Structure formats: C-alpha cells, structure tokens
Amino acid sequence: PLKAGAAYSLEYETEDILKPFVQKSRSGKTTSYYPHRFYHKIRNVTEVSANPGADLLFDL
C-alpha cells in the first residue's frame, strides 16, 4: 500500500486515445470502438522518499 506523505516514482505505459479497441463478435463481424480517454497502466512504483521536502513536491 502507498504511504501517505511519501513521494513515488511511477513507470507507466500509456494507451493512446486514438488507438481503437477491436472486438470480434460471435457472428464474425469486427467492431472497433474508441475509448473516451486514454489510460495509464502502471508497471512499477518506486518509493523515492518517505519524507519528501517541499522542493521535491513541486517537481511532481
């Protein structure tokens, strides 16, 4: 679990909003639809500092 007041570094992959999701239906028709917003898939969370200073918080 993430600790309150700690600074974390995240690695994430971004799904592009213009990339369609492709779905095949049972009848064999292919539907592609576009998501309303892109989303981030977080791969790796690294704790940078348990008690970040004020200058570190402004960089986030």
N, C-alpha and C positions, 0 to 999 in steps of 0.2 A: 504493500500500500504506500501511496505517496505521503510523505510527511509534510505537514503544514509549515510554511516558512522556509522551506528548502528550495534551492534552485536546481532544476533538472535540465539536462541536455537531451533533446529528442532527435532520433533519426526516423524519418518517415518517408513513405512513398506517397506520391500524390496521384490520385486518379483524375484525369483531365475531364472537365465538364463537357468537352466536345466529343469525347470518345463514347460511342453508343454501346449500350449493353445489348448483346444479341441473344435472343431467346428462340429456341426451336419449339414449335408446338407439336402436339401429337399428330396433327394432320400433315406435318412436314413443312408447313409454312414457316418462314423465318421472319421474326419480328425484331426490329431493332428500335430501341427507345432510348431517349437521352435523359440522364439524371438532371434534376433541377439544380443541384450544386455539386461541386466536386468534394471529395472527402479524403482524409489522410488516414493511411494505415500505419500505425506506429509500430516500428520494428524493435527499437532499442531505447530504453530510458536509462540515462546515466545520471547519478546524483553528482552535481558539481560542487555544491557547498551546503552544509547543513544550516549555517547561519550566514546567508549572503549579506554583503554590505549594501548600502543604498546605491552605490555606483554600479554594482552588478545588476541590481534590479532594473535600472534604467536601460540597460542594454538589451533586455529581453523583449 
